[in-house]
Amino acid sequence: MNRGSWSRRGSWGRLFVLVGCLLAWSCGGGDDGPAPPPPPVRTMIQQGGWNLASLSDAQDAGLPLDAGRTDFTISGNAGTLEVVVDWTFTANAVGFGVYRGNCTFTQWYADSCQQIDIRTLTNAKPARLTISNFGAGAYTLVIANGGPGAESGTYQIFITR
């Protein structure tokens, strides 16, 4: 009789060991290879508002159109830059561009800034510009109002890495 009891206890012990091994294997006990990379993170670099004169007021002042500018800096690794520009009236055409370094109004109107990419004048709002493999450095965003009326709006600059 002792032998029968001993045999059952031994069977239960082996069963527990087998179940424990199976659980350890199914819960990550095996090698699944390298961990997946973390998902990209979208970070706001800068945001703000702008007000620009009408096309006729800009031309009366001797300018082809009115423009506003802001400098921004990207630090760290390269990523995807996204610029979002929105404005009030769909009747107005707005365009914008990203330029390397500090692009002054004088340089911009003379077309002597180092252009990285532009979004041509459009009535479709909000307008977006996405630039891949965008590296660290100093940059300028220029927003232009092609009119016909005065315009105001907002901009947002993001980097995704």
DSSP file (Angstrom, degrees, kcal/mol; ACC not computed):
  #  RESIDUE AA STRUCTURE BP1 BP2  ACC     N-H-->O    O-->H-N    N-H-->O    O-->H-N    TCO  KAPPA ALPHA  PHI   PSI    X-CA   Y-CA   Z-CA
    1    1 A M     >        0   0    0      0, 0.0     4,-2.0     0, 0.0     5,-0.2   0.000 360.0 360.0 360.0 -39.6    0.0    0.0    0.0
    2    2 A N  H  >  +     0   0    0      1,-0.2     4,-2.6     2,-0.2     5,-0.2   0.890 360.0  55.9 -60.9 -37.4    2.8    2.4    0.7
    3    3 A R  H  > S+     0   0    0      1,-0.2     4,-2.3     2,-0.2    -1,-0.2   0.905 105.6  50.6 -63.7 -40.6    4.2    1.7   -2.7
    4    4 A G  H  > S+     0   0    0      2,-0.2     4,-1.9     1,-0.2    -1,-0.2   0.907 111.9  47.2 -64.1 -42.1    0.9    2.7   -4.4
    5    5 A S  H  X S+     0   0    0     -4,-2.0     4,-2.2     1,-0.2    -1,-0.2   0.907 112.1  50.6 -64.6 -41.5    0.7    6.0   -2.5
    6    6 A W  H  X S+     0   0    0     -4,-2.6     4,-2.3     1,-0.2    -2,-0.2   0.903 108.0  53.0 -62.7 -41.3    4.3    6.7   -3.2
    7    7 A S  H  X S+     0   0    0     -4,-2.3     4,-2.0     2,-0.2    -1,-0.2   0.896 109.2  48.4 -63.1 -42.1    3.8    6.1   -6.9
    8    8 A R  H  X S+     0   0    0     -4,-1.9     4,-2.5     2,-0.2     5,-0.2   0.920 110.7  50.3 -66.4 -42.5    0.9    8.5   -7.1
    9    9 A R  H  X S+     0   0    0     -4,-2.2     4,-2.2     1,-0.2    -2,-0.2   0.905 110.3  51.0 -62.5 -39.2    2.8   11.3   -5.3
   10   10 A G  H  X S+     0   0    0     -4,-2.3     4,-2.3     2,-0.2    -1,-0.2   0.883 109.2  50.8 -63.8 -38.8    5.6   10.7   -7.7
   11   11 A S  H  X S+     0   0    0     -4,-2.0     4,-2.4     2,-0.2    -2,-0.2   0.910 110.3  48.9 -65.8 -42.9    3.3   11.0  -10.7
   12   12 A W  H  X S+     0   0    0     -4,-2.5     4,-2.5     2,-0.2    -2,-0.2   0.900 110.4  51.9 -63.8 -39.3    1.8   14.3   -9.3
   13   13 A G  H  X S+     0   0    0     -4,-2.2     4,-2.1    -5,-0.2    -2,-0.2   0.928 110.4  47.0 -62.7 -45.0    5.3   15.6   -8.8
   14   14 A R  H  X S+     0   0    0     -4,-2.3     4,-2.4     1,-0.2    -1,-0.2   0.885 110.9  53.1 -63.8 -37.6    6.3   14.8  -12.4
   15   15 A L  H  X S+     0   0    0     -4,-2.4     4,-2.8     2,-0.2     5,-0.2   0.918 108.9  48.9 -62.9 -43.9    3.1   16.4  -13.7
   16   16 A F  H  X S+     0   0    0     -4,-2.5     4,-2.5     1,-0.2    -1,-0.2   0.889 111.5  49.5 -63.4 -39.3    3.8   19.6  -11.7
   17   17 A V  H  X S+     0   0    0     -4,-2.1     4,-2.2     2,-0.2    -2,-0.2   0.919 112.2  48.1 -65.1 -43.4    7.3   19.7  -13.1
   18   18 A L  H  X S+     0   0    0     -4,-2.4     4,-2.3     2,-0.2    -2,-0.2   0.930 113.1  46.9 -63.2 -46.9    6.0   19.2  -16.7
   19   19 A V  H  X S+     0   0    0     -4,-2.8     4,-2.6     1,-0.2    -2,-0.2   0.910 111.4  52.5 -62.3 -42.3    3.3   21.9  -16.3
   20   20 A G  H  X S+     0   0    0     -4,-2.5     4,-2.3    -5,-0.2    -1,-0.2   0.908 109.7  48.2 -60.7 -42.6    5.9   24.3  -14.8
   21   21 A C  H  X S+     0   0    0     -4,-2.2     4,-2.2     2,-0.2    -1,-0.2   0.908 111.6  49.7 -64.8 -42.0    8.2   23.7  -17.8
   22   22 A L  H  X S+     0   0    0     -4,-2.3     4,-2.5     2,-0.2    -2,-0.2   0.909 111.5  48.8 -63.5 -42.1    5.5   24.3  -20.3
   23   23 A L  H  X S+     0   0    0     -4,-2.6     4,-1.6     2,-0.2     6,-0.2   0.918 110.5  50.5 -64.4 -43.0    4.4   27.5  -18.6
   24   24 A A  H  <>S+     0   0    0     -4,-2.3     5,-1.7     1,-0.2    -1,-0.2   0.904 113.1  46.5 -61.9 -41.1    8.0   28.8  -18.5
   25   25 A W  I ><>S+     0   0    0     -4,-2.2     3,-1.0     1,-0.2     5,-0.8   0.914 114.3  46.1 -67.9 -42.9    8.4   28.1  -22.2
   26   26 A S  I 3<5S+     0   0    0     -4,-2.5    -1,-0.2     1,-0.3    -2,-0.2   0.700 107.7  58.8 -75.8 -18.2    5.1   29.6  -23.2
   27   27 A C  I 3<5S-     0   0    0     -4,-1.6    -1,-0.3    -5,-0.2    -2,-0.1   0.052 135.5 -70.6-100.8  25.9    5.6   32.7  -21.1
   28   28 A G  I < 5S+     0   0    0     -3,-1.0    -3,-0.2    -5,-0.0    -2,-0.2   0.618  91.0 130.8 103.1  13.4    8.8   33.8  -22.7
   29   29 A G  I   < +     0   0    0     -5,-1.7    -4,-0.2    -4,-0.2    -3,-0.1   0.729  64.4  71.0 -69.5 -19.6   11.2   31.3  -21.5
   30   30 A G  S   <S-     0   0    0     -5,-0.8     2,-0.6    -6,-0.2     0, 0.0  -0.388  97.8 -94.8 -90.9 173.0   12.4   30.9  -25.1
   31   31 A D        -     0   0    0      1,-0.1    -2,-0.1    -2,-0.1    -1,-0.1  -0.808  34.3-180.0 -92.7 116.7   14.4   33.3  -27.3
   32   32 A D        -     0   0    0     -2,-0.6    -1,-0.1     1,-0.4    -3,-0.0   0.306  45.8-114.2 -96.6   7.3   12.1   35.5  -29.4
   33   33 A G        -     0   0    0      2,-0.0    -1,-0.4     3,-0.0     2,-0.0  -0.405  63.1 -15.5  89.0-170.4   15.0   37.4  -31.0
   34   34 A P  S    S-     0   0    0      0, 0.0    -3,-0.0     0, 0.0     0, 0.0  -0.306  77.1-101.2 -69.4 151.3   15.8   41.1  -30.6
   35   35 A A        -     0   0    0      1,-0.1    -2,-0.0    -2,-0.0     0, 0.0  -0.405  43.6-102.2 -67.8 146.1   13.1   43.4  -29.2
   36   36 A P        -     0   0    0      0, 0.0    -1,-0.1     0, 0.0    -3,-0.0  -0.346  44.1 -97.0 -67.1 152.5   11.3   45.5  -31.7
   37   37 A P        -     0   0    0      0, 0.0     0, 0.0     0, 0.0     0, 0.0  -0.327  46.8 -95.6 -66.7 153.9   12.4   49.2  -32.0
   38   38 A P        -     0   0    0      0, 0.0     3,-0.1     0, 0.0    -3,-0.0  -0.334  48.2 -95.8 -66.2 153.1   10.3   51.7  -30.1
   39   39 A P        -     0   0    0      0, 0.0   122,-0.1     0, 0.0     0, 0.0  -0.332  50.7 -88.4 -66.6 153.0    7.5   53.5  -32.1
   40   40 A P        -     0   0    0      0, 0.0     2,-0.5     0, 0.0   120,-0.0  -0.267  39.6-139.7 -60.9 148.7    8.4   56.9  -33.5
   41   41 A V        -     0   0    0     -3,-0.1   120,-2.1     2,-0.0     2,-0.6  -0.957   4.6-148.1-116.1 127.3    7.8   59.9  -31.3
   42   42 A R  E     -A  160   0A   0     -2,-0.5     2,-0.4   118,-0.2   118,-0.2  -0.844  19.9-173.2 -96.0 121.8    6.3   63.1  -32.7
   43   43 A T  E     -A  159   0A   0    116,-3.0   116,-2.5    -2,-0.6     2,-0.4  -0.956  23.5-127.7-120.9 131.4    7.6   66.2  -30.8
   44   44 A M  E     -A  158   0A   0     -2,-0.4   114,-0.3   114,-0.2     3,-0.1  -0.649  23.3-178.4 -76.4 127.6    6.4   69.8  -31.3
   45   45 A I  E     -     0   0A   0    112,-3.5     2,-0.3    -2,-0.4   113,-0.2   0.842  63.6 -18.1 -90.4 -42.9    9.4   72.1  -31.9
   46   46 A Q  E     -A  157   0A   0    111,-1.4   111,-2.9    26,-0.1    -1,-0.4  -0.986  54.4-174.8-163.4 151.6    7.6   75.4  -32.1
   47   47 A Q  E     +A  156   0A   0     -2,-0.3     2,-0.3   109,-0.2   109,-0.2  -0.981  18.8 137.7-148.4 157.9    4.2   76.9  -32.7
   48   48 A G  E     -A  155   0A   0    107,-2.0   107,-2.4    -2,-0.3     2,-0.3  -0.982  39.2 -95.5-176.8-175.8    2.8   80.4  -33.1
   49   49 A G  E     -A  154   0A   0     -2,-0.3     2,-0.3   105,-0.2   105,-0.2  -0.773  26.5-165.3-119.8 165.6    0.5   82.8  -34.8
   50   50 A W  E     -A  153   0A   0    103,-2.1   103,-2.3    -2,-0.3     2,-0.4  -0.990  10.7-159.5-150.3 153.8    1.0   85.3  -37.7
   51   51 A N  E     -A  152   0A   0     -2,-0.3     2,-0.4   101,-0.2   101,-0.3  -0.996  16.6-175.1-135.3 128.6   -0.8   88.3  -39.3
   52   52 A L  E     -A  151   0A   0     99,-3.6    99,-2.6    -2,-0.4    16,-0.1  -0.959  23.4-114.4-130.5 146.5   -0.1   89.3  -42.9
   53   53 A A        -     0   0    0     -2,-0.4    13,-0.4    97,-0.2    94,-0.1  -0.204  41.1 -90.7 -71.3 163.5   -1.2   92.2  -45.0
   54   54 A S     >  -     0   0    0     96,-0.1     4,-2.4     1,-0.1    95,-0.2  -0.229  37.9-107.1 -68.0 164.6   -3.4   91.9  -48.1
   55   55 A L  H  > S+     0   0    0     93,-1.1     4,-2.5     1,-0.2     5,-0.2   0.911 120.6  49.5 -61.0 -43.8   -1.8   91.5  -51.5
   56   56 A S  H  > S+     0   0    0     92,-0.7     4,-2.4     2,-0.2    -1,-0.2   0.896 110.8  49.5 -66.3 -39.3   -2.7   95.1  -52.5
   57   57 A D  H  > S+     0   0    0      2,-0.2     4,-1.2     1,-0.2    -1,-0.2   0.907 111.9  49.1 -65.1 -40.2   -1.3   96.6  -49.3
   58   58 A A  H  <>S+     0   0    0     -4,-2.4     5,-2.8     1,-0.2     3,-0.3   0.925 112.8  46.9 -63.4 -43.9    1.9   94.6  -49.8
   59   59 A Q  H ><5S+     0   0    0     -4,-2.5     3,-1.5     1,-0.2    -2,-0.2   0.861 107.2  56.5 -68.2 -34.9    2.2   95.8  -53.4
   60   60 A D  H 3<5S+     0   0    0     -4,-2.4    -1,-0.2     1,-0.3    -2,-0.2   0.816 106.3  52.1 -62.5 -28.8    1.4   99.4  -52.3
   61   61 A A  T 3<5S-     0   0    0     -4,-1.2    -1,-0.3    -3,-0.3    -2,-0.2   0.393 127.5-102.6 -87.5   3.2    4.5   99.0  -50.0
   62   62 A G  T < 5S+     0   0    0     -3,-1.5    -3,-0.2     1,-0.3    -2,-0.1   0.638  83.5 122.6  88.0  15.3    6.6   97.9  -52.9
   63   63 A L      < -     0   0    0     -5,-2.8    -1,-0.3    -6,-0.2    -2,-0.2  -0.832  65.7-134.0-109.3 148.5    6.5   94.1  -52.1
   64   64 A P  S    S-     0   0    0      0, 0.0     2,-0.3     0, 0.0    -5,-0.2   0.845  88.6 -23.5 -67.3 -31.6    5.3   91.3  -54.3
   65   65 A L  S    S-     0   0    0     -7,-0.2     2,-0.3    -8,-0.1    81,-0.1  -0.950  77.1 -90.8-166.7 166.0    3.4   89.9  -51.3
   66   66 A D  E     -D  145   0B   0     79,-0.8    79,-2.7   -13,-0.4     2,-0.3  -0.665  43.5-178.7 -90.4 144.3    3.5   90.1  -47.5
   67   67 A A  E     -D  144   0B   0     -2,-0.3     2,-0.3    77,-0.2    77,-0.2  -0.971  16.0-157.8-140.1 153.3    5.5   87.5  -45.6
   68   68 A G  E     -D  143   0B   0     75,-2.9    75,-2.8    -2,-0.3     2,-0.3  -0.910  14.2-163.3-125.5 157.4    6.3   86.6  -42.0
   69   69 A R  E     -D  142   0B   0     -2,-0.3     2,-0.3    73,-0.2    73,-0.2  -0.966  11.4-175.6-141.6 155.1    9.3   84.5  -40.8
   70   70 A T  E     -D  141   0B   0     71,-2.0    71,-3.1    -2,-0.3     2,-0.3  -0.977  20.4-134.2-148.6 141.5   10.4   82.7  -37.7
   71   71 A D  E     +D  140   0B   0     -2,-0.3     2,-0.3    69,-0.2    69,-0.2  -0.681  26.6 176.3 -91.2 148.5   13.7   80.9  -36.9
   72   72 A F  E     -D  139   0B   0     67,-2.5    67,-2.9    -2,-0.3     2,-0.4  -0.981  17.5-141.3-148.3 160.0   13.8   77.5  -35.3
   73   73 A T  E     -D  138   0B   0     -2,-0.3     2,-0.5    65,-0.2    65,-0.2  -0.966   3.0-158.4-126.9 137.8   16.4   74.9  -34.3
   74   74 A I  E     -D  137   0B   0     63,-2.7    63,-2.6    -2,-0.4     2,-0.3  -0.965  17.0-176.3-111.8 129.4   16.5   71.2  -34.6
   75   75 A S        +     0   0    0     -2,-0.5     2,-0.1    61,-0.2    -2,-0.0  -0.848  43.0  21.9-120.2 161.1   18.9   69.3  -32.3
   76   76 A G  S    S-     0   0    0     -2,-0.3    60,-0.4     3,-0.0     3,-0.1  -0.460 101.6  -4.6  87.6-159.0   19.7   65.6  -32.0
   77   77 A N  S    S-     0   0    0     -2,-0.1    57,-0.1     1,-0.1    -2,-0.1  -0.179  80.4 -89.8 -70.7 161.1   19.3   62.9  -34.6
   78   78 A A        +     0   0    0     55,-0.1     2,-0.2    58,-0.1    57,-0.2  -0.304  55.8 153.9 -66.3 154.8   17.7   63.3  -38.0
   79   79 A G  E     -B  134   0A   0     55,-1.9    55,-3.7    52,-0.1     2,-0.6  -0.836  48.7 -64.1-158.6-165.1   13.9   62.8  -38.3
   80   80 A T  E     - C   0 160A   0     80,-2.5    80,-2.1    -2,-0.2     2,-0.4  -0.895  45.2-149.2-101.8 120.1   10.9   63.7  -40.3
   81   81 A L  E     -BC 131 159A   0     50,-2.8    50,-2.7    -2,-0.6     2,-0.4  -0.705  13.1-171.7 -87.7 137.2   10.0   67.4  -40.1
   82   82 A E  E     -BC 130 158A   0     76,-2.5    76,-3.0    -2,-0.4     2,-0.5  -0.994   4.6-170.2-130.5 126.8    6.3   68.4  -40.5
   83   83 A V  E     -BC 129 157A   0     46,-2.7    46,-2.1    -2,-0.4     2,-0.5  -0.972   3.9-168.7-115.4 128.3    5.1   72.0  -40.8
   84   84 A V  E     -BC 128 156A   0     72,-2.6    72,-2.0    -2,-0.5     2,-0.4  -0.976   4.4-176.0-119.1 124.2    1.4   72.7  -40.5
   85   85 A V  E     +BC 127 155A   0     42,-2.7    42,-2.8    -2,-0.5     2,-0.3  -0.980   3.6 178.0-122.5 130.1    0.1   76.1  -41.5
   86   86 A D  E     - C   0 154A   0     68,-2.3    68,-2.1    -2,-0.4     2,-0.3  -0.936   1.7-179.2-129.1 153.8   -3.6   77.1  -41.1
   87   87 A W  E     - C   0 153A   0     -2,-0.3    66,-0.2    66,-0.3     3,-0.1  -0.870  32.8-109.4-146.8 176.9   -5.3   80.4  -41.8
   88   88 A T  S    S+     0   0    0     64,-1.5     2,-0.5    -2,-0.3    -1,-0.1   0.941  90.3  45.9 -81.6 -51.7   -8.8   82.0  -41.6
   89   89 A F    >   -     0   0    0     63,-0.2     3,-1.4     1,-0.1    -1,-0.1  -0.840  54.0-157.6-109.7 124.8  -10.1   82.6  -45.1
   90   90 A T  T 3  S+     0   0    0     -2,-0.5    -1,-0.1     1,-0.3    -2,-0.0   0.673  92.2  73.4 -69.1 -14.8  -10.0   80.0  -47.9
   91   91 A A  T 3  S+     0   0    0      2,-0.1     2,-0.3    -3,-0.0    -1,-0.3   0.757  87.2  77.0 -68.1 -22.9  -10.3   82.9  -50.4
   92   92 A N  S <  S-     0   0    0     -3,-1.4     2,-0.5    31,-0.1    -5,-0.1  -0.699  77.7-138.1 -91.8 140.3   -6.7   83.7  -49.6
   93   93 A A  E     -E  147   0B   0     54,-2.5    53,-3.3    -2,-0.3    54,-0.5  -0.859  24.1-173.5 -97.0 126.1   -3.8   81.7  -51.0
   94   94 A V  E     +EF 145 122B   0     28,-2.5    28,-1.7    -2,-0.5     2,-0.3  -0.944   6.3 176.8-122.1 140.9   -1.0   81.0  -48.5
   95   95 A G  E     -E  144   0B   0     49,-2.3    49,-3.3    -2,-0.4     2,-0.3  -0.921   2.7-176.8-135.4 163.0    2.4   79.4  -49.1
   96   96 A F  E     -EF 143 119B   0     23,-2.1    23,-3.6    -2,-0.3     2,-0.3  -0.987   4.5-165.1-157.0 162.6    5.4   78.7  -46.9
   97   97 A G  E     -EF 142 118B   0     45,-2.1    45,-2.4    -2,-0.3     2,-0.5  -0.983  19.4-128.5-150.2 159.4    8.9   77.3  -47.0
   98   98 A V  E     -EF 141 117B   0     19,-2.8    18,-2.9    -2,-0.3    19,-1.4  -0.945  28.8-172.7-111.8 131.4   11.7   76.0  -44.9
   99   99 A Y  E     -EF 140 115B   0     41,-2.7    41,-2.5    -2,-0.5     2,-0.2  -0.932  26.8-109.1-127.3 146.8   15.2   77.5  -45.4
  100  100 A R  E    S-EF 139 114B   0     14,-2.8    14,-0.5    -2,-0.3    39,-0.3  -0.533  80.2 -11.5 -75.0 137.1   18.6   76.6  -44.0
  101  101 A G  S    S-     0   0    0     37,-3.1     2,-1.0    -2,-0.2   -29,-0.2  -0.239 115.9 -25.0  75.8-161.5   20.1   79.1  -41.5
  102  102 A N        -     0   0    0    -31,-0.1     2,-0.8    37,-0.0    -1,-0.1  -0.784  63.0-168.7 -93.1 100.5   18.8   82.5  -40.7
  103  103 A C        -     0   0    0     -2,-1.0    10,-0.1    -4,-0.2    -2,-0.1  -0.813   9.5-156.1 -94.3 109.8   17.0   83.7  -43.8
  104  104 A T     >  -     0   0    0     -2,-0.8     4,-2.8     1,-0.1     5,-0.2  -0.327  28.6-109.1 -80.5 165.9   16.2   87.4  -43.5
  105  105 A F  H  > S+     0   0    0      2,-0.2     4,-3.1     1,-0.2     5,-0.3   0.918 120.3  54.0 -59.8 -42.7   13.4   89.2  -45.3
  106  106 A T  H  > S+     0   0    0      1,-0.2     4,-1.4     2,-0.2    -1,-0.2   0.926 112.4  43.4 -58.4 -45.5   15.9   91.0  -47.6
  107  107 A Q  H  4>S+     0   0    0      2,-0.2     5,-2.9     1,-0.2     6,-0.4   0.906 114.3  50.7 -65.6 -41.9   17.5   87.6  -48.5
  108  108 A W  H ><5S+     0   0    0     -4,-2.8     3,-1.5     1,-0.2    -2,-0.2   0.940 110.7  46.7 -64.9 -47.4   14.1   86.0  -49.0
  109  109 A Y  H 3<5S+     0   0    0     -4,-3.1    -1,-0.2     1,-0.3    -2,-0.2   0.802 113.2  50.9 -65.0 -26.9   12.7   88.7  -51.2
  110  110 A A  T 3<5S-     0   0    0     -4,-1.4    -1,-0.3    -5,-0.3    -2,-0.2   0.416 112.1-124.3 -86.6   0.9   16.0   88.6  -53.3
  111  111 A D  T < 5S+     0   0    0     -3,-1.5    -3,-0.2    -4,-0.3    -2,-0.1   0.877  74.6 125.2  58.0  41.2   15.6   84.8  -53.5
  112  112 A S      < +     0   0    0     -5,-2.9     2,-0.2    -6,-0.1    -4,-0.2   0.215  34.3 107.8-115.8  15.3   19.0   84.2  -52.0
  113  113 A C  S    S-     0   0    0     -6,-0.4     2,-1.2    -5,-0.2   -12,-0.1  -0.618  80.2-107.5 -87.2 153.0   18.1   81.9  -49.1
  114  114 A Q  E     -F  100   0B   0    -14,-0.5   -14,-2.8    -2,-0.2     2,-0.2  -0.693  40.7-149.5 -83.2  99.5   19.0   78.2  -49.2
  115  115 A Q  E     +F   99   0B   0     -2,-1.2   -16,-0.2   -16,-0.2     3,-0.1  -0.486  24.6 177.5 -73.4 132.9   15.6   76.6  -49.8
  116  116 A I  E     -     0   0B   0    -18,-2.9     2,-0.3     1,-0.4   -17,-0.2   0.820  68.8 -29.7 -97.1 -49.4   15.1   73.2  -48.4
  117  117 A D  E     -F   98   0B   0    -19,-1.4   -19,-2.8    14,-0.0    -1,-0.4  -0.965  58.3-156.7-164.6 154.2   11.4   72.7  -49.5
  118  118 A I  E     -F   97   0B   0     -2,-0.3     2,-0.5   -21,-0.2   -21,-0.3  -0.927  17.0-142.4-134.2 159.0    8.3   74.8  -50.1
  119  119 A R  E     -F   96   0B   0    -23,-3.6   -23,-2.1    -2,-0.3     3,-0.1  -0.977  36.5-134.8-115.7 110.2    4.6   74.5  -50.1
  120  120 A T  E     -     0   0B   0     -2,-0.5   -26,-0.1   -25,-0.2   -24,-0.1  -0.095  42.0 -63.2 -65.0 165.4    3.4   76.8  -53.0
  121  121 A L  E     +     0   0B   0    -26,-0.1     2,-0.3   -28,-0.1   -26,-0.3  -0.209  69.3 166.1 -52.2 131.5    0.5   79.1  -52.6
  122  122 A T  E     -F   94   0B   0    -28,-1.7   -28,-2.5    -3,-0.1    24,-0.1  -0.986  43.7-151.2-148.1 153.5   -2.7   77.2  -52.0
  123  123 A N  S    S+     0   0    0     -2,-0.3     2,-0.5   -30,-0.2   -31,-0.1   0.519  72.3 103.4 -98.1 -10.8   -6.3   77.8  -50.8
  124  124 A A  S    S-     0   0    0    -30,-0.1   -30,-0.1     2,-0.0    -2,-0.1  -0.621  72.8-123.8 -76.8 118.9   -6.5   74.3  -49.3
  125  125 A K  S    S+     0   0    0     -2,-0.5     2,-0.1     1,-0.1   -39,-0.1  -0.920  79.6  29.6-126.9 150.4   -6.2   74.6  -45.6
  126  126 A P  S    S-     0   0    0      0, 0.0     2,-0.4     0, 0.0   -40,-0.2   0.631  81.2-155.8 -71.6 155.6   -4.5   73.5  -43.4
  127  127 A A  E     -B   85   0A   0    -42,-2.8   -42,-2.7    -2,-0.1     2,-0.4  -0.789   7.5-161.1-100.9 144.2   -1.4   73.1  -45.6
  128  128 A R  E     -B   84   0A   0     -2,-0.4     2,-0.4   -44,-0.2   -44,-0.2  -0.932  12.3-168.3-127.3 147.8    1.3   70.6  -44.6
  129  129 A L  E     -B   83   0A   0    -46,-2.1   -46,-2.7    -2,-0.4     2,-0.5  -0.989   9.3-170.0-133.6 124.7    4.9   70.2  -45.6
  130  130 A T  E     -B   82   0A   0     -2,-0.4     2,-0.5   -48,-0.2   -48,-0.2  -0.969   2.7-174.3-121.1 128.7    6.7   67.0  -44.7
  131  131 A I  E     -B   81   0A   0    -50,-2.7   -50,-2.8    -2,-0.5     3,-0.5  -0.973  13.6-147.6-126.6 116.8   10.5   66.6  -45.1
  132  132 A S  E    S+     0   0A   0     -2,-0.5   -52,-0.2   -52,-0.2   -53,-0.0  -0.396  76.6  20.2 -79.8 158.9   12.2   63.2  -44.5
  133  133 A N  E    S+     0   0A   0      1,-0.2     2,-0.6    -2,-0.1    -1,-0.2   0.872  79.1 176.4  52.3  45.6   15.7   62.8  -43.1
  134  134 A F  E     -B   79   0A   0    -55,-3.7   -55,-1.9    -3,-0.5    -1,-0.2  -0.727  14.2-151.8 -86.7 119.3   15.7   66.3  -41.7
  135  135 A G        -     0   0    0     -2,-0.6   -61,-0.1   -57,-0.2   -58,-0.1  -0.256  22.6 -77.9 -92.3 174.4   19.0   66.9  -39.8
  136  136 A A  S    S+     0   0    0    -60,-0.4     2,-0.3   -63,-0.1   -61,-0.2  -0.313  75.4  87.6 -67.0 150.3   20.0   69.1  -36.8
  137  137 A G  E    S-D   74   0B   0    -63,-2.6   -63,-2.7     2,-0.0     2,-0.4  -0.902  74.9 -56.8 151.1-175.9   20.7   72.8  -37.4
  138  138 A A  E     +D   73   0B   0     -2,-0.3   -37,-3.1   -65,-0.2     2,-0.3  -0.816  54.0 172.1-100.0 138.3   19.2   76.3  -37.6
  139  139 A Y  E     -DE  72 100B   0    -67,-2.9   -67,-2.5    -2,-0.4     2,-0.4  -0.894  24.6-136.9-141.7 166.1   16.4   77.0  -40.0
  140  140 A T  E     -DE  71  99B   0    -41,-2.5   -41,-2.7    -2,-0.3     2,-0.5  -0.998   7.4-153.9-129.9 133.6   13.8   79.6  -41.0
  141  141 A L  E     -DE  70  98B   0    -71,-3.1   -71,-2.0    -2,-0.4     2,-0.5  -0.930  14.0-167.9-101.6 126.3   10.1   79.2  -41.7
  142  142 A V  E     -DE  69  97B   0    -45,-2.4   -45,-2.1    -2,-0.5     2,-0.4  -0.974   2.4-166.5-116.8 128.3    8.7   81.8  -44.1
  143  143 A I  E     -DE  68  96B   0    -75,-2.8   -75,-2.9    -2,-0.5     2,-0.4  -0.955   8.2-166.3-114.0 131.4    4.9   82.1  -44.5
  144  144 A A  E     -DE  67  95B   0    -49,-3.3   -49,-2.3    -2,-0.4     2,-0.7  -0.941  14.5-145.0-123.3 140.4    3.6   84.3  -47.4
  145  145 A N  E     -DE  66  94B   0    -79,-2.7   -79,-0.8    -2,-0.4   -51,-0.2  -0.911  11.6-176.8-104.6 113.0    0.1   85.6  -48.1
  146  146 A G  E     +     0   0B   0    -53,-3.3   -52,-0.2    -2,-0.7    -1,-0.1   0.391  42.8 162.7 -87.3   2.6   -0.7   85.7  -51.8
  147  147 A G  E     - E   0  93B   0    -54,-0.5   -54,-2.5     2,-0.2    -1,-0.2  -0.121  65.8-161.3  74.0-166.4   -4.1   87.3  -51.0
  148  148 A P  S    S+     0   0    0      0, 0.0   -93,-1.1     0, 0.0   -92,-0.7  -0.901  92.4  27.4 -85.5 -25.1   -6.2   88.7  -52.1
  149  149 A G  S    S-     0   0    0    -95,-0.2    -2,-0.2     1,-0.2   -94,-0.1  -0.353  93.5 -82.1 -95.4 173.3   -7.2   89.8  -48.5
  150  150 A A        -     0   0    0    -96,-0.2     2,-0.3    -2,-0.1   -97,-0.2  -0.356  54.0-162.7 -64.2 154.0   -5.3   90.3  -45.3
  151  151 A E  E     -A   52   0A   0    -99,-2.6   -99,-3.6   -63,-0.1     2,-0.3  -0.984  20.3-173.0-145.8 152.0   -4.8   87.0  -43.4
  152  152 A S  E     +A   51   0A   0     -2,-0.3   -64,-1.5  -101,-0.3     2,-0.3  -0.969  23.4 133.2-139.2 156.4   -3.9   85.6  -40.0
  153  153 A G  E     -AC  50  87A   0   -103,-2.3  -103,-2.1    -2,-0.3     2,-0.3  -0.923  40.3 -91.2-173.0-162.7   -3.2   82.1  -38.9
  154  154 A T  E     -AC  49  86A   0    -68,-2.1   -68,-2.3    -2,-0.3     2,-0.3  -0.898  20.4-157.4-133.0 159.8   -1.1   79.6  -37.0
  155  155 A Y  E     -AC  48  85A   0   -107,-2.4  -107,-2.0    -2,-0.3     2,-0.4  -0.982   3.0-168.1-136.0 151.8    1.9   77.4  -37.6
  156  156 A Q  E     -AC  47  84A   0    -72,-2.0   -72,-2.6    -2,-0.3     2,-0.5  -0.997   5.4-159.9-137.3 138.3    3.2   74.3  -35.9
  157  157 A I  E     +AC  46  83A   0   -111,-2.9  -112,-3.5    -2,-0.4  -111,-1.4  -0.983  16.4 177.8-121.8 124.7    6.6   72.6  -36.4
  158  158 A F  E     -AC  44  82A   0    -76,-3.0   -76,-2.5    -2,-0.5     2,-0.4  -0.893  17.9-157.7-123.9 153.2    7.1   68.9  -35.5
  159  159 A I  E     -AC  43  81A   0   -116,-2.5  -116,-3.0    -2,-0.3     2,-0.5  -1.000   9.3-160.0-126.7 134.9    9.9   66.4  -35.7
  160  160 A T  E      AC  42  80A   0    -80,-2.1   -80,-2.5    -2,-0.4  -118,-0.2  -0.963 360.0 360.0-116.2 125.3    9.2   62.7  -35.6
  161  161 A R              0   0    0   -120,-2.1  -119,-0.1    -2,-0.5    -1,-0.1   0.300 360.0 360.0-130.9 360.0   12.0   60.3  -34.7
